[in-house]
Amino acid sequence: MSRHIEAMENAKQQSLTVEKEGAKMRLDAFLASCAGDQSRSQWKLHIEAGHVLLNGQRVKPNARLKTGDALCWSLPAERPMTAVPEDIPLEILYEDAAVLVLNKPPGMVVHPAVGNPSGTLLHGLLFHDPVFQTLERAGIVHRLDKDTSGVMVVAKSEKAIAELQRQFKARETEKEYVALVWGEPPKSGRIETQLGRHPVHRKKQAVLKENGREAITNFQCLETFGPCAWMGVKIETGRTHQIRVHMAHIRHPIVGDTLYGRPHKGRLPIEPERQMLHAAKLTFNHPETGKRLSFEAPLFEDMSSLLETLRNG
């Protein structure tokens, strides 16, 4: 579903022309599916407040669209979120004047957002060292999903931020994960697709035939346990939900992933409460010395206990 969104003179104002895929959809549902991170209920409020125009006119949220309809919207600016340092324990693997490497626990959100205004990694970093209070996003240069655990690197200077961002963009870092997946996958494989926002479900990413971003995942099956398998995964790109989408795409979704997989209650000796995905190893060049560094993060108890139980099965 390709749609062209263009910025207008006001940077907060955008416009969009409805293509045939959007015909007959409700206005609020259509915008939620393709225009930013707002939910359908949020779009409904924006439409009712007059922030969205259909062919230059105010309409109701349930207005049905036609091919060629012109949409224009200008959403009110969000108030900046002020983060206050919080004394949150961090499992630090390495730290010097330029970088901090840590093992992020499952359940921790990396950056505050609507619904998670506190208790994030960013809040913990602000408390850990005042230098993070002087840096944009507290030096965070990459992310892990809330329920994905594992190794992350955080920059401690503007120079380190720029250099680490360059390395991630240039694919000079190496990112290795481990995961439990359903079924018995091939011994090894390489997945190359385009990924982008799901055309209907706004919280999901999806494999797209066109207009997506390149995503490359390499995997190796390390052990099998009947209903599931232990996988090693290396990614060459860092797209949102990449491993979770790709594993589901080859019909071996990650155990415990309720967004991209189906419940399999009763099939495992321990019921996981999150997706069994862990960033096990991260390799990058030190942003100041240039030395190649590798860090491995141990599994957290929930994942290690399930794996050990399966092995002793």
N, C-alpha and C positions, 0 to 999 in steps of 0.2 A: 504494500500500500504506500505508494510514493506521493508525498505532498511537499509542496514548496512553501517554506515559511521564510518570510523576509522581514528584516528589521525596518521599521519606518523611521521618520526623522527623530521621534522620541525613542530613546533606547529601550524604554519600558513598553513600547507599543509594538504589536506584531500583527501581521495579516496572513491570511491563508485562503487558498481557493480549494473548494471541495471537489475531489475527483470522484469517479463513479463508485469506488469502493465505499465511500462515505454516504452515498445517497440513501435516503430513507432512515438514517440513524437519527436519534435524538441529539440535539445540539450539545447538551451537557455530557452525554456519553461519548460523543465523537471527540470533543476536546480532551476529555480524560484519557482517551486512547492514544492520542497523538501529539498533544501540545504540553510538554513539560511534566512536572511531577505532581500536579494538583489532582486531587481525587474528584470523582463525579459530584459528590456533595459540595465540595469547595467550588467547583465550577458553577454549580447551581446557584450558590450565593452570589458569585461574581456576576452571573447573568441577570439575576433579580435586581442587583444593585446598579445595573446599567453599564457595567464595565466591558460588556461584550456586545457588538453590533453585528447583525446579520443583514447583509446588503444595505448597510447604513441605517438600519432601524433596530430599536430595542424590541426584543421578543422574549417569549417565555422559555424556560429551560427545556421543555418538551417539544419545542419546535422541530419539525422534521426537515431534514436537509435535502437539497437537490444538487445534482451535478452542476458545477459552475457557480454555486453560491459563494459569495465573498464574505469572509469573516474578518473582523477586526477587533482586537481587544487591548486594553491597557490596564494591567492589574496594579492595585495600590502597592507601594513599596513596603516590604516587610521591615519591621523594626529590627535593627541589628541585635544579635544575641550576644550578651555579655557573659563570658565564661568566668567563673570564680574558681580559684584553685581548690582542689579537694584532695584530702589525704587518702589516696587510693593506692594500695600496694601494687607495685610493678615487679614482675619477674625479669630483672635485667640480666642479659647475657654478656653484654660488653658496653663500656662507655668510655669516651675520652672527650676532648674539648670540641670535637667536630661532629660526632655521631653518638647515638644511643641505640643499642639493639636489644630488643625485648621479646619475650614469649607472651603473646596476647592470649588471655584466657577466653574460653567460649562464653558467650553472653555479654561481652563488653562491646559497646558501640565505639567506633574509632573517633567520630566527630559528632558534636551535638547537632541535633536537628529537631524538627517538630516531632513530638512524641518521646524524644530522648534529650531533654534539656540539661541533664546532669549525669554524673556517674560515668562519663566517657573517658577514653584514653586521653583525650586532650586535657580534660580537667586534672587527671592524675599527673600529666607532664608539667602543667603549670605549677603544681605544688612541689614536684620533685626538684625542679631547678628553675629559679627566676629567669634564666636566659630564655626559656620557652615563652615567657610573657612578652618578649620583644620581637618575636617572629610570627609571621603570618601562619595561621593554622597550627601554631606551636611546633613548627618544623615538620609536620606530618607530610610526607611526600608520596605515600601510597596507602592502600587500605586493605583490610580483610573484612568480609561480612561479619555481622554481629556474632553468629554462631559458628564461624570458622575460627579455629585457634591457630597459633603458630607464630613464627618469627617475623618481625618487622624491624625496619630501620627508620630512625627519626633523625633529622638534621638539627644541629645545634648552632648554626650560623647561616647567614644569607648566602655565603659562598657555598656552603655544603648543600643547602637547599637547591641552588641552581645546578650544581654538578650532579647530584643524585637524580634530580628530575631529568637532566639530559641523558643520564645512563639508562633510566627506565624507558624513556622515549626511544632511544637508539637501540634498545634491546641488548644492552651490554651486561645487564644483570642476568643471573640464573635463578629461577624459582622452581623449587621442587616440593611436591606435596605427597602426602599419603592419604588414602581414603578407603573406606569400606563401601563396596557397591553391591547391588543385588545381582544375583545370577552368576554365571561363569563366563566372563568376557574372554576375548582372544588373548593369546599370550602377550601380544604387543600390538601397537597400532599408532596411527597418526591421524588426527582429525583436523581438517582444514575447512572452515566454513566462513560465512559472513554472519555476524551477530548484531542484533539491534533490539529495540524495544518491541515487545509483543504487540501485534496490531490491535488486540482486544484487551488483554489483561495488563494494565499499566504497571503493575509491580513486578512483572516478569520480563525476562529477556528471551529471545527466541532465535533459532537458526532461520535466516532469511535467504531468499533466492537472489535478491538484489537490494541495493541501497543500505547495506549493513557495513560493519567494519570487520576487517580481516581478523580471524581468530584461529590460532594454531595450538593444538594440545597433543602431546605425545604421552603414551601410557604403556605400562608394563604390568602384567598380572604376576604378583609375587607369591600369593598363596590362595588356595580355594578352601572353603569350609561348607560345602553343600549349598545352602541358600544364598551365600554371599562370597565375596572375594576381597582380598587385600591387594590394593593397587598402589603402584608408584606412578606419579604423574609429573611431567615437566611441561611448563607452558612457555611458549615463545612470545605470546602477547598477554596483555593483562586486562581483558575486557570484563565488565561487570558480570558476575555469576558465571564466568566462562566455563570452569570445570564442571559445575553443576548442570549447566545446559548441555554441554557436550556429552557428559556421561548419560544423561537422559536421552539424548539424541541417538546414541548407539544402543538404547534399550537396557542400560545398566545404571539406573539412577543411584545416587549416593544414599546409603542407608540413613534413615532419619530425616531426609530432605522432604518436608511436607509441601514445599512449593513446586518442585519439579518431579516428585515421585508420588507413589501411592502408599497408604499405610499397609504394613505387613505385620499386624499384631499377632503375637504368639509364635512367630517363626524364629525368634532369637531368644537365647537364655536371659538376656538383659535388654529391656526396651530402651533404646536411645532417646534422649530428650532434645537432640539437635542433630544436624547433619554431621556425619562422621568424616569430616574433612579437616586436615591439619597441614599448615604450611611448615614443612619439616626442615627445609634448608634454604638459605638465601646467600647468594654470592654476588659481591659487587666490588668495585675499586674504591679504596678510601678516598674521599673527596679532596683531601689535602696531600697525602703522601703518594697516592696512586697505587698503593700496594693492594693486591688482590686478596680479599678477605672472604671467608666462608663461615657461616654460623648455623648450627643445628639446634633445633628446639625440641625438647623432650615432649612426649605425648602427655596430655592431661589425664587425670585419673579415670574419667568416664570412658574415654576411648581406649586407654590401655587395659582397663578391666575387661571390657567387652572383647578385645582382641585376645587377651590371655585365656578367657573363658572359652572362646571359639577354638583356640589351639589345643586346649585340654579336653575339648568336647567329647 
